Amino acid sequence: MTPTVLSIDAIVSDPAIRSGRPSIAGRTVTVADLVAHYLRWGATPEELAAQFKLTLGQVHAALAYYYLHKSALDEEMRRDQDLADRLQAELAEQGKLGRLD
């Protein structure tokens, strides 16, 4: 008997949504968005579900997808952070960076 592979269709990649980054089906929130809140700020899956108006299943699907594709997503998030740091430095040099304190 051949096993049937069951997919979790909660995570999609659509070039028209967030440049094709893995995201929650029917939403614009990406896996990386959720992972950043989960890893960097310590949000629980329950908090993520409430904050992003997702089901707990969608949050866990995103986290599972992250751990299955950790290297690629870590690299993507590293590139995004590098870009953000460069843009912030450019704005600071131009005197266009506001302060929050």
Secondary structure, DSSP 8 states (H G I E B T S, - for coil): --------TTEE--TTSGGG--EETTSS-BHHHHHHHHHHS---HHHHHHHHT--HHHHHHHHHHHHHTHHHHHHHHHHHHHHHHHHHHHHHHTT------
